[in-house]
Amino acid sequence: MENNGEKKSDPIPAATSEPMTSPTSEQIVAPFAESIAADGEQILEVKESVTVEEVLESLQEMQETADLLFGAQDPNVCTFPEGYKPRQTVFACITCTPAPQMAGVCYGCSLNCHDGHEIVELYTKRKFRCDCGNPKFGSEKKCTLYEEKPKENEFNVYNHNYHGKFCTCDAYYPDDAHGFELYQCEICEDWYHDSHTPSKSIRYETEQEPEEKEPAAAICAGCVKKIPFVAHIPEGKDVFCHSKMTSEQLIVPEELANMSIMVSHFRERLCKCSGCTRVYDLADCEFLLDDEDDMATFEDEARKKVASEQKTEGEEMRELVKEVGMDGARVFYEGLNEFKRKGRH
């Protein structure tokens, strides 16, 4: 999860055609100080000596991350008329809806209706309808993109993330992040520090080298109790049918009682027989069989949109490296990615 809960940064300075000397890191960081170090403590670390290829690879990774999250989102549209979308990026505005109120806004509204506010990025949420300007925001705050929102969205699901709180420790992100990684539960969609939640991994490739990584879905300890069959999924590629398991067989083993489960290729291994489908319905997680709910589908749509609009930037990056140096190019593109996220490009 990225540090995108900060206030908006200033526009990127215009380019110049005059010869440029290599500026200091402080000079380059200044225009993006808010977006790069919102808490005043984050330090940008740059290697003393790296190759152009390494810089470009790093910049490309940052660009791809931003593209996957925001590539398919329209920065000038409120998604309210689209109803409870299968999946979309969602933001909480702490300025407009401080605790104990809970509300979320879509990508377009975060940019157009809440510019300059304290925004917390919640990554993506399922079946969420934009709240911007509805009664949760009071009578004076209206949505500038789609004003007609007469009532609250009764089917939206909220948790402490909408107060900027994450994990069982209730950390305020990003102020309390301190470099710890967070993962999002596939079921409840809350976020957890991996260091606070011991986990068990269920691998897909049983003969895979331990250091190799597989795409895995995380199910937090609380949700494992809700759908206990996940604690019994064996390693391997076979689809796991659990509909005939007895209540005694479904008990979560004591050694896994307070652990999260990381299942590689989780949705591929879910049985779709009528019995298992009924289990998903009873547990209110029928969305597990919905392709549109899957993050893989969301990311594929983003890739397609980005590919249709993409222009070659490799040469632009190389020219920038020549002009301001590799360190300067790295810092510049970090700020540029944040700028693009906010729909200014």
C-alpha positions in Angstrom: 0.0 0.0 0.0 1.4 3.3 -1.0 1.6 6.6 0.9 -1.2 8.4 -1.0 -3.1 9.8 2.0 -1.4 13.2 1.8 -2.6 16.5 0.7 -2.3 17.5 -2.9 1.1 18.6 -4.2 2.0 21.7 -6.2 2.1 21.4 -10.1 5.3 20.2 -11.7 7.5 23.1 -12.9 7.5 23.7 -16.6 10.4 22.2 -18.6 13.1 24.5 -20.0 15.1 24.2 -23.2 18.1 25.9 -21.8 21.2 23.9 -20.7 20.8 22.5 -17.2 23.3 21.7 -14.6 22.8 18.7 -12.4 20.7 20.0 -9.4 21.1 18.8 -5.8 18.7 16.2 -4.5 17.2 18.9 -2.2 16.5 21.2 -5.2 14.7 18.4 -7.0 12.8 17.1 -4.0 11.4 20.6 -3.1 8.5 20.7 -5.6 7.3 17.3 -4.4 8.1 17.6 -0.7 4.5 17.0 0.3 3.9 14.0 -1.8 7.3 12.4 -1.2 7.4 13.0 2.6 4.1 14.0 3.9 5.0 13.2 7.5 8.3 15.1 7.3 10.3 12.0 8.3 10.4 9.9 5.2 13.8 10.0 3.6 14.5 9.4 -0.1 17.4 7.0 -0.4 19.3 6.9 -3.6 22.2 4.7 -4.5 25.5 6.6 -5.1 26.2 4.7 -8.3 23.5 3.0 -10.4 23.2 2.3 -14.1 20.7 4.0 -16.4 19.0 0.6 -16.9 18.5 0.3 -13.2 17.0 3.7 -12.9 14.7 3.1 -15.9 13.6 -0.2 -14.4 12.8 1.3 -11.1 10.8 4.1 -12.7 9.0 1.6 -14.9 7.9 -0.4 -11.8 6.5 2.8 -10.2 4.7 3.7 -13.4 3.2 0.2 -13.7 1.9 0.3 -10.1 0.2 3.6 -10.7 -1.2 2.4 -14.0 -2.8 -0.8 -12.4 -4.5 1.2 -9.7 -5.7 4.3 -11.6 -5.3 3.4 -15.3 -9.0 2.5 -15.8 -10.4 5.3 -13.6 -11.8 8.5 -15.1 -10.6 11.5 -13.2 -13.5 13.7 -14.3 -16.5 11.4 -13.6 -18.4 10.5 -10.4 -19.2 6.8 -10.4 -22.4 7.2 -8.4 -24.7 6.6 -11.4 -22.9 3.3 -12.1 -24.3 1.9 -8.8 -22.4 -0.6 -6.6 -19.5 -1.2 -8.9 -17.9 -4.7 -8.7 -14.5 -3.0 -7.9 -13.1 0.5 -7.9 -10.5 2.7 -6.2 -12.0 4.3 -3.1 -10.8 7.2 -0.9 -11.9 8.6 2.5 -12.0 12.3 3.1 -11.1 12.9 6.7 -11.7 16.6 6.3 -15.3 16.2 5.3 -16.3 13.1 7.2 -14.2 12.9 10.4 -14.8 10.1 12.9 -17.2 8.8 13.9 -18.7 9.3 10.4 -17.7 6.8 7.7 -17.9 7.6 4.0 -16.0 6.9 0.8 -15.6 8.8 -2.5 -14.6 7.6 -6.0 -11.4 8.6 -7.8 -13.0 11.5 -9.8 -14.6 13.0 -6.6 -11.3 12.7 -4.7 -9.7 15.0 -7.3 -12.6 17.4 -8.1 -14.6 17.7 -4.9 -11.9 17.2 -2.2 -8.8 18.9 -3.6 -6.6 20.1 -0.7 -8.4 17.9 1.8 -6.9 15.2 4.0 -7.5 12.2 1.8 -6.8 8.6 2.7 -6.4 6.1 -0.2 -8.1 2.8 0.5 -6.8 1.0 -2.6 -9.9 -0.8 -4.1 -13.2 -1.9 -2.5 -15.9 -4.1 -3.9 -19.6 -3.2 -4.4 -19.1 0.4 -3.3 -21.2 3.3 -4.4 -19.7 6.8 -4.2 -20.9 8.8 -1.1 -19.6 12.2 -2.1 -22.2 14.9 -1.4 -24.8 12.6 0.2 -26.2 13.2 3.7 -23.1 11.9 5.4 -21.4 15.1 4.2 -24.0 17.5 5.6 -26.4 19.8 3.8 -23.8 22.3 2.5 -21.2 19.9 0.9 -22.4 18.9 -2.6 -20.7 16.7 -5.2 -19.5 18.9 -8.1 -19.6 16.0 -10.6 -23.0 14.5 -9.8 -25.1 16.5 -7.3 -28.3 14.4 -7.2 -27.6 12.0 -4.3 -30.7 12.1 -2.2 -29.9 9.3 0.3 -27.1 7.3 1.9 -25.9 4.1 0.2 -27.4 1.4 2.3 -25.4 -1.5 0.8 -22.0 0.1 1.3 -19.8 -1.7 3.8 -17.5 0.3 6.0 -14.7 -0.4 8.5 -12.1 1.5 10.4 -10.2 2.1 7.2 -12.6 5.0 6.5 -11.1 6.7 9.6 -7.6 6.2 8.2 -7.1 3.2 10.6 -5.6 -0.1 9.6 -4.6 -3.5 11.0 -5.5 -4.9 14.4 -3.2 -2.2 15.9 -5.4 0.6 14.6 -2.4 2.3 13.0 -3.1 5.6 11.2 -1.7 5.2 7.7 0.8 6.5 6.6 1.9 8.2 9.8 2.3 5.0 11.8 3.5 2.9 8.9 7.2 3.0 9.8 8.2 0.9 6.8 6.0 -2.2 7.6 4.3 -3.9 4.8 0.5 -4.2 4.7 -1.6 -6.8 3.0 -5.3 -6.7 2.2 -7.6 -9.5 3.2 -9.4 -11.1 0.2 -12.7 -11.3 2.2 -13.1 -8.3 4.5 -10.7 -6.1 2.6 -9.1 -4.7 5.7 -5.4 -4.1 5.8 -2.9 -5.8 8.1 0.7 -5.5 9.0 2.4 -8.8 8.1 4.6 -8.5 11.2 1.4 -8.4 13.4 -0.4 -11.4 11.9 1.4 -14.7 11.7 0.5 -16.6 8.6 0.5 -20.0 6.9 1.2 -20.3 3.2 -0.6 -22.8 1.0 1.4 -23.2 -2.2 0.3 -24.0 -5.7 3.6 -25.4 -7.0 4.5 -27.9 -4.4 8.0 -28.4 -5.8 8.7 -24.7 -6.1 11.9 -23.3 -4.6 11.1 -21.6 -1.3 12.4 -18.2 -2.4 10.2 -18.1 -5.5 7.0 -16.1 -5.1 3.5 -17.1 -6.3 0.5 -14.8 -6.6 -1.4 -15.4 -3.3 -4.6 -14.3 -1.7 -4.5 -13.4 2.0 -7.4 -14.4 4.3 -7.1 -12.7 7.7 -7.5 -14.7 11.0 -11.0 -13.3 11.6 -12.2 -14.3 8.1 -10.6 -17.8 8.4 -13.1 -18.4 11.2 -15.9 -17.1 9.0 -14.9 -19.5 6.1 -13.0 -22.3 8.0 -12.6 -24.5 4.9 -9.7 -22.4 3.8 -7.6 -23.7 6.7 -8.0 -27.2 5.2 -7.0 -26.4 1.6 -4.0 -28.7 0.8 -1.0 -27.6 -1.2 -1.2 -28.3 -5.0 -3.3 -27.3 -8.0 -6.4 -29.4 -7.4 -9.8 -27.7 -7.0 -10.9 -28.1 -3.3 -14.4 -29.3 -2.7 -15.5 -28.6 0.9 -19.3 -28.9 0.7 -19.4 -32.4 2.2 -17.1 -31.6 5.2 -18.8 -32.0 8.5 -18.9 -29.2 11.1 -16.3 -31.2 13.1 -14.0 -31.5 10.1 -14.4 -27.7 9.5 -13.0 -26.7 12.8 -9.9 -24.5 12.4 -6.9 -26.4 13.8 -5.6 -25.0 17.1 -2.2 -24.2 15.6 -4.0 -22.0 13.0 -6.5 -20.4 15.3 -5.0 -16.9 15.2 -3.2 -17.1 11.9 -4.0 -15.7 8.5 -3.9 -18.0 5.5 -2.0 -17.2 2.2 -3.4 -19.3 -0.6 -1.6 -19.3 -3.9 -4.0 -19.1 -6.9 -6.9 -19.0 -4.4 -9.8 -18.4 -6.7 -8.6 -21.0 -9.2 -8.8 -23.6 -6.5 -12.3 -22.8 -5.3 -14.9 -25.4 -6.1 -18.0 -24.2 -8.0 -20.4 -27.2 -7.4 -23.8 -26.4 -6.0 -22.9 -27.4 -2.5 -19.8 -25.2 -2.3 -21.7 -22.3 -4.0 -24.3 -22.5 -1.2 -21.5 -22.3 1.4 -20.2 -19.1 -0.2 -23.8 -17.7 -0.2 -24.3 -18.5 3.4 -21.0 -16.9 4.4 -21.8 -13.8 2.3 -18.7 -14.3 0.2 -20.4 -15.3 -3.1 -18.3 -12.6 -4.7 -15.4 -15.1 -4.7 -16.9 -16.6 -7.8 -17.4 -13.2 -9.6 -14.7 -12.6 -12.1 -15.4 -8.8 -12.0 -14.6 -8.8 -8.3 -11.2 -10.3 -8.8 -8.3 -7.9 -8.6 -6.8 -9.7 -11.7 -9.7 -8.6 -13.8 -9.5 -5.0 -12.4 -5.8 -4.9 -13.3 -6.3 -6.4 -16.8 -8.8 -3.6 -17.6 -6.4 -1.0 -16.4 -3.6 -2.5 -18.5 -5.9 -2.5 -21.6 -6.8 1.2 -21.1 -3.2 2.2 -20.5 -2.0 0.3 -23.5 -4.5 2.1 -25.8 -3.2 5.5 -24.6 0.4 4.7 -24.0 3.2 6.6 -25.6 6.8 5.6 -25.6 8.5 7.2 -22.7 11.8 5.4 -22.7 13.6 8.1 -24.7 12.1 10.8 -22.6 13.5 9.1 -19.5 16.9 8.8 -21.0 17.0 12.4 -22.0 16.0 13.4 -18.5 18.8 11.3 -17.0 21.3 13.0 -19.3 20.1 16.5 -18.2 19.6 16.1 -14.4 21.4 12.9 -13.6 20.1 9.6 -12.5 19.4 10.6 -8.9 17.4 13.6 -10.2 15.5 11.6 -12.7 14.4 9.1 -10.0 13.1 11.9 -7.7 11.4 13.7 -10.6 9.5 10.6 -11.7 8.4 9.8 -8.2 6.8 13.2 -8.1 5.4 12.8 -11.6 3.7 9.6 -10.7 2.0 11.2 -7.8 1.0 14.1 -10.0 -0.4 11.8 -12.6 -2.4 9.9 -9.9 -4.2 13.2 -9.2 -5.4 13.5 -12.8 -3.3 16.5 -13.7 -1.8 15.0 -16.9 
